Amino acid sequence: MIKKGLKVKILSGKDKNKEGEVIEIDRSNNRAKVKGVNIIKKHVKTTKEKKGGIVSKENFIHLSNLKLLDNKNKQEAKN
């Protein structure tokens, strides 16, 4: 089961074979955000509190496109 804070590998899409840490999960839609993966550009309007502009941030990826990485197996593969 994929949970927040675990390392995953991307299986398909523009970021295929990249690895990252899960930072947010949306269980109702079966989607997760992975740190540094599936970056989109969002146009933000200026408000009194925040400055506007173009902001890059992570977008959700479907859980079927993620593979959980086992840290023990990864360490053995390096040796």
C-alpha positions in Angstrom: 0.0 0.0 0.0 1.3 3.4 -1.0 1.4 5.9 1.9 2.7 9.4 2.5 6.5 9.5 2.9 7.3 6.3 1.0 9.6 6.2 -2.0 7.9 5.3 -5.3 9.0 4.8 -9.0 6.9 6.2 -11.9 5.9 3.5 -14.4 4.4 5.5 -17.2 4.0 9.0 -18.5 6.4 11.9 -19.2 8.3 11.2 -16.0 8.7 7.4 -16.5 11.5 5.7 -14.5 11.9 8.7 -12.1 11.8 8.2 -8.4 10.5 10.3 -5.6 8.8 10.6 -2.2 5.0 10.7 -1.9 4.0 14.1 -0.4 0.2 13.8 -0.6 -2.5 11.2 -1.3 -6.1 11.6 -2.6 -7.7 8.3 -1.7 -11.1 9.1 -3.1 -9.7 9.6 -6.6 -6.8 7.1 -6.3 -4.1 9.7 -6.9 -0.9 10.8 -5.3 1.6 13.7 -5.5 5.3 12.8 -5.8 8.0 15.2 -4.9 9.7 16.6 -8.1 7.6 14.6 -10.5 4.8 15.6 -12.9 5.6 19.4 -12.6 3.0 21.7 -14.0 3.0 25.5 -14.5 0.1 27.3 -12.7 -0.8 30.9 -13.4 -1.5 32.7 -10.1 -3.3 36.0 -9.9 -1.9 38.7 -7.6 -3.7 39.3 -4.4 -3.1 41.6 -1.4 -1.3 38.8 0.5 0.5 37.0 -2.4 2.4 38.0 -5.4 1.2 36.6 -8.7 3.0 35.0 -11.6 3.7 31.6 -13.0 4.3 28.9 -10.3 5.7 25.4 -10.9 4.2 22.7 -8.6 3.6 19.0 -8.5 0.4 17.5 -9.9 -1.4 14.3 -9.0 -0.5 10.9 -10.6 -2.8 7.9 -10.6 -1.8 5.2 -8.2 -1.7 2.6 -10.9 1.2 4.4 -12.5 3.3 4.2 -9.3 5.4 1.3 -8.0 6.4 1.1 -4.3 10.2 0.8 -3.9 11.5 -1.5 -1.2 14.5 0.1 0.5 16.0 -3.2 1.5 16.1 -4.6 -2.0 17.5 -1.3 -3.4 20.4 -1.4 -0.9 21.2 -5.0 -1.8 21.2 -4.1 -5.5 23.9 -1.5 -5.0 26.3 -3.9 -3.2 
